Amino acid sequence: MGCSRCSGSGYRGRTGIYEVLRVSPRIEDLIMAKAGAQEVRVAARRDGMRTLRQAAWHKALAGDTSLAEVFDHTLAHEPEGATA
């Protein structure tokens, strides 16, 4: 439940969501081998990378944003068949 400072939204201001690819030795090897983006993405997720959508879900669960914002701003970033 919100207040007058947040116009009843439950959160205030802007917050960033980020997808950070850490270049591990495995990722470096894939890049040097000119692997495709999907192959790099799969390896990065196996290494623990949090996707943009996953980062947004964590912000929503913390009350920093809404589920509507998660869907509105991350749908285009998720590959077909990906799960949150």
C-alpha positions as CSV (number, residue, x, y, z in Angstrom):
1,M,0.0,0.0,0.0
2,G,1.3,3.4,-0.9
3,C,1.4,6.8,0.6
4,S,1.2,10.4,-0.6
5,R,5.0,10.5,-1.3
6,C,4.7,7.7,-3.8
7,S,1.3,8.6,-5.2
8,G,-0.2,5.4,-3.8
9,S,2.0,3.2,-5.9
10,G,3.9,1.6,-3.0
11,Y,7.3,2.6,-4.4
12,R,8.9,5.9,-5.4
13,G,11.4,7.1,-7.9
14,R,13.2,5.0,-10.5
15,T,15.3,1.9,-9.9
16,G,17.6,0.1,-12.4
17,I,17.5,-3.5,-13.4
18,Y,20.6,-5.0,-14.8
19,E,21.8,-8.1,-16.6
20,V,25.5,-8.4,-16.0
21,L,27.7,-10.9,-18.0
22,R,30.8,-11.8,-16.0
23,V,33.5,-13.0,-18.4
24,S,34.6,-16.2,-16.8
25,P,37.2,-18.4,-18.4
26,R,34.4,-20.5,-20.0
27,I,32.7,-17.4,-21.4
28,E,36.1,-16.1,-22.7
29,D,36.7,-19.4,-24.5
30,L,33.2,-19.2,-26.1
31,I,33.8,-15.6,-27.2
32,M,37.2,-16.5,-28.6
33,A,35.7,-19.5,-30.5
34,K,33.1,-17.0,-32.0
35,A,30.2,-18.9,-30.4
36,G,26.7,-17.5,-30.9
37,A,25.0,-15.3,-28.5
38,Q,22.6,-18.0,-27.4
39,E,25.4,-20.4,-26.6
40,V,27.1,-17.7,-24.5
41,R,23.8,-16.8,-22.8
42,V,23.2,-20.5,-21.9
43,A,26.7,-20.9,-20.5
44,A,26.4,-17.6,-18.5
45,R,23.1,-18.7,-17.0
46,R,24.7,-22.0,-16.0
47,D,27.4,-20.0,-14.3
48,G,24.8,-18.1,-12.3
49,M,24.1,-15.0,-14.4
50,R,20.7,-13.4,-13.5
51,T,18.7,-12.4,-16.6
52,L,17.1,-9.0,-16.9
53,R,13.7,-10.5,-16.2
54,Q,15.1,-12.4,-13.1
55,A,16.6,-9.2,-11.8
56,A,13.3,-7.4,-12.3
57,W,11.4,-10.2,-10.5
58,H,13.7,-9.7,-7.5
59,K,13.0,-6.0,-7.5
60,A,9.2,-6.7,-7.6
61,L,9.5,-9.2,-4.7
62,A,11.3,-6.6,-2.7
63,G,8.6,-4.1,-3.4
64,D,10.8,-1.8,-5.5
65,T,8.7,-2.1,-8.6
66,S,5.4,-3.7,-9.8
67,L,4.7,-6.8,-11.8
68,A,3.3,-4.7,-14.5
69,E,6.6,-2.9,-14.8
70,V,8.4,-6.3,-14.9
71,F,6.3,-7.4,-17.8
72,D,6.3,-4.1,-19.6
73,H,10.1,-3.7,-19.6
74,T,11.5,-7.2,-19.8
75,L,9.3,-9.1,-22.3
76,A,11.4,-8.1,-25.3
77,H,14.6,-9.2,-23.6
78,E,13.7,-12.8,-23.0
79,P,14.4,-15.3,-25.7
80,E,11.6,-17.6,-26.9
81,G,11.0,-20.4,-24.5
82,A,12.9,-18.8,-21.6
83,T,11.5,-18.9,-18.1
84,A,11.8,-16.3,-15.5
